[in-house]
Amino acid sequence: MNKKLEAIIKKGKILALAGLASLAIGCASVKNYVEPRVGLIVPVAAQVQEYKPSFLVGAAYGFDISNEKETAGIGIEASLDYFHSTGQYIKTNSLLPRFNVSGNFGGKNFKVSPSVGVNVLSEFSQVDIPEYDVHEKISNAKFGVEFGVGATLFDRVNANVNYTIMPTSENVKGMFTATLGYKFVFGKKK
């Protein structure tokens, strides 16, 4: 009898939490957006090695759920960035898909958004060393954990600075990314 009562209470708690969550989301403002962005990415070497900044272009799709006054909320975002880098004997095209969750704090026009996320750095490299007759194509993917902070500078102009830890990489221990983008908001629900 006690087990049945405990099971009923447990189910009741789950239903109550689900109801509160749907009520909170129903009273919140949900904004979908697409954000094209440009920026710079700088790898941080594990050993003494020089990496130059690379120009980055990308786009993000996400949504923000905020309270009625739009002073606080959470955001979920998926993005894809591209950058090209060159070295003495190597040319690399890189894709950086990301998934981030952020907290949004501030006013309607100015917000600060700390974020955490994951990404996968996919690199497609061409190595050419003519004096040793080396001509190879190499591709690999590396998992990363990303921490960052963003700010809405003007109406929908956003700046983000992120650092990615690359635990699976031998050469690069992390990457700094700085981007600037403009949000095109649609599907606004109040």
Backbone as ProteinMPNN parsed JSONL, in Angstrom:
{"seq_chain_A": "MNKKLEAIIKKGKILALAGLASLAIGCASVKNYVEPRVGLIVPVAAQVQEYKPSFLVGAAYGFDISNEKETAGIGIEASLDYFHSTGQYIKTNSLLPRFNVSGNFGGKNFKVSPSVGVNVLSEFSQVDIPEYDVHEKISNAKFGVEFGVGATLFDRVNANVNYTIMPTSENVKGMFTATLGYKFVFGKKK", "coords_chain_A": {"N_chain_A": [[0.823, -1.195, 0.0], [1.956, 1.259, 0.804], [3.873, 1.614, -1.195], [2.297, 2.024, -3.473], [1.062, 4.416, -2.776], [3.323, 6.086, -2.607], [4.118, 5.991, -5.288], [1.948, 7.269, -6.519], [2.14, 9.818, -5.365], [4.644, 10.568, -6.356], [4.12, 10.643, -9.156], [2.232, 12.676, -9.112], [3.827, 14.855, -8.296], [5.527, 15.077, -10.518], [3.674, 15.717, -12.545], [2.762, 18.168, -11.512], [5.115, 19.729, -11.608], [5.532, 19.708, -14.404], [3.235, 21.075, -15.197], [3.677, 23.61, -13.992], [6.0, 24.371, -15.379], [5.03, 24.525, -18.05], [3.158, 26.555, -17.694], [4.849, 28.678, -16.962], [6.37, 28.951, -19.319], [4.302, 29.529, -21.077], [3.524, 32.061, -20.149], [5.717, 33.501, -20.722], [7.833, 35.411, -22.955], [8.626, 34.412, -26.164], [11.172, 34.439, -28.487], [12.23, 33.802, -31.69], [15.17, 33.66, -33.682], [17.457, 34.543, -36.328], [20.867, 34.877, -36.838], [23.272, 36.332, -38.663], [26.856, 36.456, -38.635], [30.139, 37.879, -38.131], [33.682, 37.641, -37.498], [36.665, 37.02, -35.525], [38.966, 34.319, -35.035], [41.204, 32.778, -32.845], [43.565, 30.375, -32.406], [44.924, 28.722, -29.506], [48.017, 27.583, -28.695], [49.293, 24.389, -27.578], [51.96, 24.039, -27.195], [54.911, 26.104, -27.583], [54.097, 27.89, -30.206], [53.235, 29.671, -33.077], [50.131, 30.954, -33.908], [48.103, 32.554, -36.209], [45.447, 35.014, -36.168], [42.291, 34.178, -37.635], [39.866, 35.111, -40.066], [36.405, 34.87, -39.54], [33.223, 33.645, -40.529], [29.737, 33.226, -40.1], [26.567, 31.795, -39.054], [23.696, 31.81, -36.939], [20.979, 30.085, -35.383], [18.408, 30.522, -33.108], [16.528, 30.693, -30.001], [15.039, 32.84, -27.615], [13.788, 32.801, -24.355], [12.022, 34.819, -22.334], [11.1, 36.829, -19.42], [8.066, 38.778, -18.858], [8.805, 41.512, -18.764], [11.138, 41.404, -20.104], [13.64, 41.358, -18.83], [15.106, 39.262, -17.892], [16.075, 35.925, -18.774], [16.367, 32.828, -20.675], [18.441, 31.468, -23.248], [18.699, 29.481, -26.188], [20.847, 28.184, -28.597], [21.924, 27.27, -31.851], [24.662, 27.101, -33.995], [26.698, 27.677, -36.938], [29.923, 28.081, -37.984], [32.496, 29.254, -40.208], [35.922, 29.171, -41.109], [39.104, 30.024, -42.574], [42.452, 29.062, -42.579], [45.989, 29.548, -42.854], [49.286, 28.212, -43.04], [52.877, 27.792, -43.131], [53.249, 25.475, -44.737], [50.719, 24.507, -44.95], [47.216, 24.57, -45.616], [44.063, 25.253, -44.345], [40.63, 24.573, -44.159], [37.959, 25.187, -42.076], [35.124, 24.05, -40.245], [32.832, 24.947, -37.758], [30.522, 23.774, -35.915], [28.204, 24.665, -33.365], [26.598, 24.422, -30.14], [24.823, 26.164, -27.816], [23.828, 27.25, -24.532], [22.394, 29.956, -22.873], [22.21, 32.527, -20.338], [20.168, 35.354, -19.99], [20.446, 38.679, -19.062], [19.413, 41.911, -18.044], [18.305, 45.02, -19.546], [15.753, 45.924, -21.998], [17.023, 46.82, -24.343], [19.766, 46.537, -23.799], [21.626, 43.785, -23.006], [23.316, 41.297, -21.097], [24.864, 38.221, -21.627], [25.928, 35.415, -20.31], [27.334, 32.282, -21.354], [27.349, 28.723, -22.017], [28.564, 25.873, -23.744], [28.846, 23.322, -26.333], [31.008, 22.177, -28.958], [32.146, 21.11, -32.23], [35.076, 20.976, -33.87], [35.73, 20.791, -37.15], [38.181, 20.005, -39.373], [39.668, 20.489, -42.549], [42.41, 19.871, -44.203], [45.167, 20.74, -46.349], [48.294, 19.675, -47.058], [51.316, 20.75, -48.303], [54.538, 20.16, -49.153], [56.861, 20.792, -51.15], [59.689, 20.304, -51.446], [60.085, 17.897, -50.148], [58.416, 16.251, -51.463], [55.775, 15.984, -50.497], [52.388, 15.809, -50.47], [49.491, 15.999, -49.167], [46.14, 15.315, -48.074], [44.268, 16.004, -45.273], [41.844, 15.261, -42.838], [40.005, 15.964, -39.886], [38.238, 15.8, -36.749], [37.483, 17.596, -33.807], [36.43, 17.667, -30.478], [34.983, 20.197, -28.407], [34.595, 22.26, -25.451], [32.778, 25.054, -24.614], [32.944, 28.344, -23.26], [31.528, 31.499, -22.625], [30.735, 35.018, -23.101], [28.236, 37.293, -23.973], [26.931, 40.349, -25.368], [24.283, 42.63, -25.935], [24.702, 45.257, -27.915], [23.536, 47.406, -29.337], [20.2, 47.964, -30.542], [19.65, 45.28, -31.918], [22.178, 44.39, -32.337], [24.799, 42.298, -31.644], [27.571, 41.312, -29.633], [29.992, 38.835, -29.075], [32.232, 36.998, -27.029], [34.187, 34.189, -26.788], [35.698, 31.316, -25.251], [37.097, 28.281, -26.104], [37.727, 25.128, -24.825], [39.832, 22.565, -25.816], [39.925, 19.45, -25.302], [40.553, 17.095, -26.707], [42.481, 17.607, -28.576], [45.83, 17.523, -29.814], [47.62, 19.52, -30.62], [46.414, 22.045, -30.295], [45.281, 23.77, -27.52], [43.102, 25.303, -27.017], [40.682, 27.816, -28.162], [40.162, 31.226, -28.894], [37.347, 33.17, -29.627], [35.875, 35.906, -31.224], [33.004, 37.603, -32.057], [30.686, 39.509, -34.073], [27.351, 40.263, -34.596], [24.048, 40.477, -36.15], [20.749, 40.278, -35.087], [17.945, 38.877, -36.608], [14.777, 38.92, -35.782], [11.963, 36.785, -35.435], [8.657, 35.303, -35.363], [7.646, 36.19, -32.901], [6.263, 35.776, -29.724], [3.904, 36.645, -27.331]], "CA_chain_A": [[0.0, 0.0, 0.0], [2.838, 2.423, 0.859], [4.527, 1.777, -2.496], [1.319, 2.622, -4.379], [0.902, 5.801, -2.356], [4.545, 6.785, -3.014], [4.082, 6.117, -6.746], [0.948, 8.289, -6.836], [2.715, 11.112, -4.969], [5.714, 10.856, -7.31], [3.472, 11.049, -10.41], [1.62, 13.991, -8.866], [4.9, 15.857, -8.311], [5.974, 15.237, -11.902], [2.623, 16.466, -13.255], [2.76, 19.541, -11.001], [6.276, 20.415, -12.183], [5.264, 19.902, -15.833], [2.246, 22.147, -15.295], [4.337, 24.881, -13.681], [6.912, 24.701, -16.486], [4.247, 24.968, -19.21], [2.581, 27.846, -17.344], [5.92, 29.669, -17.027], [6.695, 29.177, -20.732], [3.137, 30.171, -21.679], [3.5, 33.465, -19.743], [6.97, 34.139, -21.132], [7.974, 35.862, -24.318], [9.533, 33.557, -26.925], [11.626, 35.086, -29.722], [13.113, 33.051, -32.572], [16.015, 34.583, -34.445], [18.577, 34.125, -37.162], [21.9, 35.898, -36.654], [24.536, 36.245, -39.391], [27.911, 37.066, -37.825], [31.531, 37.885, -38.589], [34.569, 37.784, -36.355], [38.021, 36.478, -35.563], [39.232, 33.164, -34.198], [42.631, 32.649, -32.577], [43.91, 29.163, -31.66], [45.926, 28.816, -28.439], [48.834, 26.384, -28.867], [49.695, 23.636, -26.4], [53.392, 24.305, -27.07], [55.257, 27.408, -28.162], [53.823, 27.828, -31.63], [52.472, 30.861, -33.436], [48.936, 30.853, -34.732], [47.583, 33.879, -36.535], [43.979, 35.069, -36.171], [41.621, 33.913, -38.905], [38.558, 35.726, -40.254], [35.355, 33.877, -39.355], [31.865, 34.037, -40.887], [28.82, 32.18, -39.671], [25.169, 32.129, -38.798], [23.118, 31.095, -35.798], [19.531, 30.072, -35.19], [18.135, 30.275, -31.704], [15.354, 31.342, -29.428], [15.15, 33.374, -26.263], [12.576, 32.78, -23.539], [12.255, 35.829, -21.304], [9.921, 37.221, -18.656], [7.249, 39.804, -19.523], [9.53, 42.778, -18.867], [12.338, 41.102, -20.881], [14.841, 41.688, -18.062], [15.847, 38.028, -17.636], [15.591, 34.78, -19.533], [17.377, 31.89, -21.141], [18.515, 31.344, -24.697], [19.266, 28.258, -26.737], [21.316, 28.58, -29.916], [22.766, 26.381, -32.665], [25.309, 27.936, -35.0], [27.72, 27.081, -37.783], [30.899, 29.08, -38.395], [33.515, 28.803, -41.145], [37.116, 30.004, -41.214], [40.201, 29.505, -43.38], [43.743, 29.435, -42.004], [47.143, 29.093, -43.624], [50.597, 28.174, -42.404], [53.951, 27.735, -44.114], [53.032, 24.367, -45.665], [49.378, 23.946, -44.751], [46.015, 25.402, -45.777], [42.988, 24.539, -43.654], [39.253, 25.074, -44.109], [37.377, 24.648, -40.842], [33.72, 24.266, -39.884], [32.676, 24.906, -36.309], [29.141, 23.753, -35.421], [28.135, 24.909, -31.915], [25.307, 24.405, -29.449], [25.018, 26.927, -26.582], [22.729, 27.677, -23.669], [22.827, 31.2, -22.23], [21.307, 33.271, -19.47], [20.078, 36.731, -20.474], [20.149, 39.605, -17.973], [19.53, 43.323, -18.404], [17.115, 45.706, -20.038], [15.216, 45.531, -23.295], [17.987, 47.114, -25.4], [21.113, 46.116, -23.447], [21.616, 42.544, -22.238], [24.547, 40.533, -20.944], [24.482, 36.817, -21.735], [26.942, 34.377, -20.15], [26.888, 31.063, -22.033], [28.153, 27.505, -21.989], [28.134, 25.044, -24.856], [29.746, 22.327, -26.905], [31.197, 22.323, -30.389], [33.016, 20.149, -32.895], [35.909, 21.637, -34.874], [36.021, 19.896, -38.273], [39.225, 20.626, -40.182], [39.995, 19.87, -43.825], [43.707, 20.489, -44.469], [45.998, 20.318, -47.46], [49.704, 19.862, -46.709], [52.193, 20.731, -49.479], [55.958, 20.426, -48.894], [57.435, 20.347, -52.433], [61.06, 19.787, -51.347], [60.038, 16.507, -49.678], [57.389, 15.61, -52.271], [54.638, 15.678, -49.636], [51.124, 16.436, -50.883], [48.486, 15.202, -48.459], [44.889, 15.911, -47.594], [43.982, 15.46, -43.942], [40.638, 15.8, -42.197], [39.77, 15.454, -38.537], [37.239, 16.515, -35.948], [37.861, 17.688, -32.396], [35.355, 18.087, -29.58], [35.349, 21.299, -27.526], [33.645, 22.801, -24.48], [32.87, 26.501, -24.826], [32.44, 29.284, -22.262], [31.586, 32.824, -23.231], [29.845, 36.084, -22.667], [27.758, 38.124, -25.072], [26.237, 41.57, -24.969], [23.548, 43.356, -26.958], [25.283, 46.601, -27.897], [22.474, 48.291, -29.799], [18.922, 47.266, -30.663], [19.817, 43.84, -32.147], [23.583, 44.142, -32.645], [25.354, 41.501, -30.55], [28.988, 40.969, -29.616], [30.266, 37.649, -28.265], [33.606, 36.554, -26.841], [34.139, 32.82, -26.284], [36.909, 30.51, -25.189], [36.797, 26.858, -26.225], [38.743, 24.186, -24.359], [39.895, 21.449, -26.762], [40.601, 18.362, -24.593], [40.933, 15.991, -27.588], [43.48, 18.053, -29.54], [47.224, 17.436, -29.392], [48.346, 20.744, -30.946], [45.717, 23.253, -29.867], [44.588, 23.517, -26.25], [41.874, 26.081, -26.988], [40.484, 28.846, -29.188], [39.401, 32.429, -28.576], [36.505, 33.611, -30.723], [35.17, 37.179, -31.024], [32.097, 37.799, -33.193], [29.721, 40.595, -34.084], [26.239, 39.816, -35.427], [22.775, 41.197, -36.104], [19.638, 39.342, -34.943], [16.676, 39.054, -37.303], [13.813, 38.267, -34.888], [10.68, 36.441, -36.037], [7.85, 34.399, -34.545], [7.56, 36.717, -31.545], [5.037, 35.362, -29.034], [3.764, 37.31, -26.024]], "C_chain_A": [[0.866, 1.257, 0.0], [3.511, 2.692, -0.477], [3.582, 2.411, -3.501], [1.122, 4.1, -4.061], [2.116, 6.632, -2.774], [4.568, 7.003, -4.522], [3.096, 7.197, -7.176], [1.481, 9.676, -6.506], [3.809, 11.521, -5.952], [5.144, 11.332, -8.648], [2.822, 12.418, -10.267], [2.653, 15.104, -8.885], [5.373, 16.138, -9.727], [4.952, 16.044, -12.703], [2.57, 17.923, -12.799], [3.929, 20.337, -11.574], [6.084, 20.685, -13.67], [4.253, 21.027, -16.04], [2.838, 23.516, -15.018], [5.263, 25.314, -14.81], [6.132, 25.199, -17.694], [3.575, 26.309, -18.943], [3.625, 28.952, -17.448], [6.278, 29.983, -18.466], [5.536, 29.886, -21.427], [3.051, 31.65, -21.33], [4.738, 34.218, -20.219], [6.893, 34.578, -22.591], [8.999, 34.97, -25.021], [9.87, 34.255, -28.238], [12.563, 34.15, -30.462], [13.959, 34.057, -33.339], [17.011, 33.829, -35.312], [19.594, 35.242, -37.06], [23.117, 35.607, -37.526], [25.611, 36.972, -38.579], [29.257, 36.968, -38.524], [32.414, 38.04, -37.361], [35.957, 37.249, -36.618], [38.111, 35.267, -34.651], [40.74, 33.02, -34.071], [42.873, 31.363, -31.797], [44.981, 29.45, -30.603], [46.698, 27.504, -28.457], [49.154, 25.719, -27.542], [51.187, 23.818, -26.136], [53.662, 25.671, -27.682], [55.147, 27.298, -29.672], [52.957, 29.03, -31.969], [51.288, 30.494, -34.318], [48.427, 32.258, -34.962], [46.06, 33.848, -36.451], [43.438, 34.791, -37.577], [40.271, 34.617, -38.908], [37.505, 34.624, -40.227], [34.033, 34.442, -39.842], [30.952, 32.885, -40.483], [27.408, 32.686, -39.507], [24.666, 31.267, -37.649], [21.605, 31.139, -35.896], [19.311, 29.773, -33.714], [16.814, 30.854, -31.275], [15.65, 31.742, -28.003], [13.79, 33.27, -25.593], [12.829, 33.755, -22.403], [10.959, 36.149, -20.575], [9.208, 38.371, -19.368], [7.98, 41.125, -19.728], [10.817, 42.636, -19.666], [13.617, 41.501, -20.165], [15.682, 40.458, -17.752], [15.251, 36.907, -18.464], [16.714, 33.83, -19.861], [17.328, 31.846, -22.658], [19.146, 30.023, -25.084], [19.615, 28.555, -28.189], [22.142, 27.47, -30.561], [23.364, 27.249, -33.757], [26.329, 27.137, -35.788], [28.622, 28.205, -38.269], [31.918, 28.432, -39.331], [34.71, 29.737, -41.056], [38.198, 29.257, -41.979], [41.507, 29.97, -42.752], [44.864, 28.857, -42.863], [48.388, 29.139, -42.762], [51.642, 28.076, -43.494], [53.692, 26.645, -45.158], [51.599, 23.833, -45.645], [48.301, 25.0, -44.976], [44.856, 24.606, -45.197], [41.67, 25.295, -43.777], [38.599, 24.393, -42.914], [35.912, 25.01, -40.709], [33.597, 24.075, -38.387], [31.195, 24.94, -35.94], [29.143, 23.869, -33.896], [26.708, 24.751, -31.414], [25.532, 25.054, -28.092], [23.712, 27.162, -25.845], [23.231, 28.909, -22.927], [21.758, 31.721, -21.278], [21.316, 34.713, -19.941], [19.642, 37.64, -19.333], [20.307, 41.028, -18.463], [18.217, 43.883, -18.88], [16.701, 45.22, -21.411], [16.247, 45.729, -24.411], [19.413, 46.691, -25.077], [21.033, 44.89, -22.554], [23.018, 41.969, -22.187], [24.143, 39.07, -20.881], [25.673, 35.884, -21.542], [26.425, 33.071, -20.763], [27.864, 29.914, -21.811], [27.647, 26.627, -23.119], [29.167, 24.021, -25.265], [29.885, 22.607, -28.396], [32.095, 21.208, -30.915], [33.767, 20.9, -33.985], [36.269, 20.609, -35.943], [36.997, 20.599, -39.201], [39.502, 19.786, -41.426], [41.263, 20.56, -44.326], [44.365, 19.901, -45.704], [47.434, 20.682, -47.115], [50.526, 19.716, -47.983], [53.601, 21.121, -49.054], [56.701, 19.923, -50.136], [58.836, 19.751, -52.31], [61.128, 18.359, -50.829], [58.984, 15.683, -50.41], [56.209, 15.127, -51.412], [53.441, 16.501, -50.109], [49.997, 15.587, -50.293], [47.249, 16.017, -48.149], [44.53, 15.201, -46.301], [42.679, 16.072, -43.443], [40.498, 15.167, -40.821], [38.723, 16.308, -37.843], [37.655, 16.457, -34.493], [36.705, 18.273, -31.609], [35.846, 19.227, -28.689], [34.224, 21.685, -26.583], [33.856, 24.309, -24.455], [32.247, 27.284, -23.675], [32.53, 30.668, -22.867], [30.664, 33.809, -22.574], [29.491, 36.918, -23.896], [27.069, 39.347, -24.517], [25.501, 42.13, -26.173], [24.019, 44.798, -26.878], [24.258, 47.661, -28.27], [21.249, 47.424, -30.006], [19.071, 45.756, -30.842], [21.248, 43.482, -32.547], [24.234, 43.478, -31.434], [26.845, 41.261, -30.736], [29.17, 39.782, -28.676], [31.761, 37.395, -28.201], [33.533, 35.184, -26.176], [35.537, 32.231, -26.191], [36.489, 29.052, -25.208], [37.983, 26.045, -25.725], [38.677, 22.982, -25.287], [40.612, 20.26, -26.114], [41.099, 17.237, -25.497], [42.017, 16.368, -28.593], [44.891, 17.937, -28.967], [47.954, 18.767, -29.568], [47.733, 22.01, -30.362], [44.997, 22.957, -28.549], [43.296, 24.311, -26.131], [41.806, 27.086, -28.116], [39.712, 30.02, -28.581], [38.616, 32.818, -29.817], [35.836, 34.927, -30.333], [34.31, 37.42, -32.256], [31.189, 39.0, -32.969], [28.606, 40.169, -35.031], [25.006, 40.682, -35.261], [21.639, 40.178, -36.085], [18.434, 39.78, -35.771], [15.649, 38.238, -36.523], [12.533, 37.988, -35.657], [9.931, 35.516, -35.085], [7.705, 34.866, -33.115], [6.214, 36.352, -30.923], [5.003, 36.046, -27.683], [2.63, 36.68, -25.267]], "O_chain_A": [[0.564, 2.216, -0.71], [3.704, 3.846, -0.86], [4.003, 3.246, -4.302], [1.026, 4.932, -4.964], [1.961, 7.76, -3.243], [4.982, 8.062, -4.993], [3.379, 7.961, -8.099], [1.294, 10.612, -7.284], [3.894, 12.687, -6.338], [5.628, 12.312, -9.213], [2.856, 13.226, -11.194], [2.395, 16.18, -9.426], [5.594, 17.291, -10.099], [5.321, 16.949, -13.452], [2.353, 18.818, -13.616], [3.758, 21.487, -11.979], [6.428, 21.764, -14.153], [4.401, 21.837, -16.955], [2.538, 24.478, -15.725], [5.307, 26.493, -15.161], [6.523, 26.192, -18.308], [3.432, 27.12, -19.859], [3.336, 30.035, -17.957], [6.473, 31.148, -18.813], [5.76, 30.752, -22.273], [2.55, 32.433, -22.137], [4.793, 35.444, -20.126], [6.009, 34.168, -23.343], [10.113, 34.792, -24.527], [8.98, 34.618, -29.007], [13.589, 33.744, -29.915], [13.516, 35.172, -33.613], [17.35, 32.671, -35.071], [19.246, 36.417, -37.177], [23.919, 34.737, -37.187], [25.329, 37.972, -37.919], [29.485, 36.11, -39.377], [31.965, 38.507, -36.314], [36.369, 37.051, -37.76], [37.428, 35.19, -33.629], [41.468, 33.124, -35.058], [42.441, 31.252, -30.65], [45.834, 30.317, -30.791], [46.117, 26.436, -28.261], [49.273, 26.383, -26.512], [51.629, 23.759, -24.988], [52.764, 26.312, -28.228], [55.993, 26.693, -30.331], [52.041, 29.367, -31.219], [51.432, 29.817, -35.336], [48.329, 33.058, -34.03], [45.445, 32.798, -36.637], [44.069, 35.136, -38.576], [39.609, 34.708, -37.873], [37.694, 33.564, -40.826], [33.743, 35.612, -39.595], [31.347, 31.72, -40.519], [27.1, 33.846, -39.783], [25.144, 30.156, -37.421], [21.023, 32.091, -36.416], [19.946, 28.886, -33.145], [16.075, 31.429, -32.074], [16.401, 31.081, -27.286], [12.766, 33.609, -26.187], [13.739, 33.554, -21.598], [9.869, 35.801, -21.029], [9.704, 38.878, -20.374], [7.797, 41.784, -20.751], [11.52, 43.622, -19.888], [14.577, 41.934, -20.803], [16.85, 40.588, -17.386], [14.07, 36.935, -18.813], [17.847, 33.985, -19.405], [16.305, 32.149, -23.271], [20.023, 29.512, -24.388], [18.801, 29.105, -28.93], [22.952, 26.817, -29.902], [22.659, 28.044, -34.379], [26.766, 26.067, -35.367], [28.157, 29.163, -38.886], [32.171, 27.23, -39.26], [34.545, 30.952, -40.941], [38.21, 28.028, -42.028], [41.652, 31.148, -42.426], [44.706, 27.82, -43.508], [48.528, 29.984, -41.877], [51.326, 28.258, -44.67], [53.9, 26.878, -46.349], [51.31, 22.809, -46.266], [48.447, 26.157, -44.585], [44.681, 23.429, -45.513], [41.605, 26.5, -43.531], [38.677, 23.174, -42.762], [35.504, 26.129, -41.019], [34.185, 23.157, -37.815], [30.654, 26.014, -35.677], [29.968, 23.257, -33.218], [25.744, 24.923, -32.16], [26.334, 24.565, -27.297], [22.643, 27.26, -26.446], [24.349, 28.918, -22.411], [20.575, 31.401, -21.398], [22.379, 35.245, -20.262], [18.605, 37.413, -18.71], [21.234, 41.327, -19.217], [17.154, 43.307, -18.652], [17.228, 44.232, -21.923], [16.339, 44.905, -25.322], [20.208, 46.501, -25.997], [20.445, 44.94, -21.473], [23.807, 42.135, -23.117], [23.2, 38.709, -20.177], [26.37, 35.583, -22.511], [25.23, 32.783, -20.702], [29.029, 30.11, -21.468], [26.455, 26.624, -23.426], [30.214, 23.872, -24.635], [29.0, 23.196, -29.017], [32.714, 20.468, -30.151], [33.154, 21.406, -34.925], [37.02, 19.67, -35.68], [36.69, 21.656, -39.752], [39.565, 18.558, -41.373], [41.21, 21.689, -44.813], [44.157, 18.741, -46.057], [47.754, 21.852, -46.907], [50.452, 18.693, -48.664], [53.844, 22.256, -48.646], [57.124, 18.768, -50.179], [59.147, 18.784, -53.005], [62.127, 17.674, -51.046], [58.695, 14.551, -50.023], [55.716, 14.013, -51.583], [53.487, 17.731, -50.14], [49.607, 14.573, -50.872], [47.302, 17.236, -47.985], [44.492, 13.972, -46.233], [42.445, 17.269, -43.611], [40.825, 13.998, -40.617], [38.377, 17.396, -38.302], [38.115, 15.427, -34.0], [36.083, 19.251, -32.024], [37.0, 19.223, -28.262], [33.049, 21.465, -26.875], [34.981, 24.783, -24.294], [31.173, 26.941, -23.179], [33.504, 30.984, -23.551], [29.925, 33.498, -21.64], [30.341, 37.206, -24.739], [26.674, 39.384, -23.352], [26.015, 42.112, -27.292], [23.765, 45.484, -25.889], [24.133, 48.685, -27.599], [21.276, 46.241, -29.666], [18.64, 45.009, -29.963], [21.495, 42.383, -33.044], [24.221, 44.029, -30.333], [27.319, 41.037, -31.849], [28.568, 39.736, -27.604], [32.471, 37.555, -29.193], [32.899, 35.027, -25.132], [36.436, 32.596, -26.948], [35.633, 28.633, -24.429], [39.115, 26.258, -26.16], [37.599, 22.435, -25.522], [41.805, 20.074, -26.354], [41.99, 16.489, -25.095], [42.432, 15.524, -29.387], [45.12, 18.217, -27.79], [48.814, 19.11, -28.758], [48.449, 22.936, -29.979], [44.204, 22.019, -28.464], [42.479, 24.037, -25.252], [42.729, 27.207, -28.921], [38.739, 29.829, -27.851], [39.147, 32.799, -30.927], [35.293, 35.047, -29.235], [34.82, 37.44, -33.375], [30.96, 39.439, -31.842], [28.883, 39.754, -36.156], [24.926, 41.512, -34.355], [21.565, 39.314, -36.958], [17.964, 40.911, -35.651], [15.647, 37.009, -36.593], [12.065, 38.824, -36.43], [10.502, 35.008, -34.12], [7.646, 34.045, -32.199], [5.16, 36.587, -31.514], [5.998, 36.02, -26.959], [2.338, 37.086, -24.142]]}, "name": "protein", "num_of_chains": 1, "seq": "MNKKLEAIIKKGKILALAGLASLAIGCASVKNYVEPRVGLIVPVAAQVQEYKPSFLVGAAYGFDISNEKETAGIGIEASLDYFHSTGQYIKTNSLLPRFNVSGNFGGKNFKVSPSVGVNVLSEFSQVDIPEYDVHEKISNAKFGVEFGVGATLFDRVNANVNYTIMPTSENVKGMFTATLGYKFVFGKKK"}
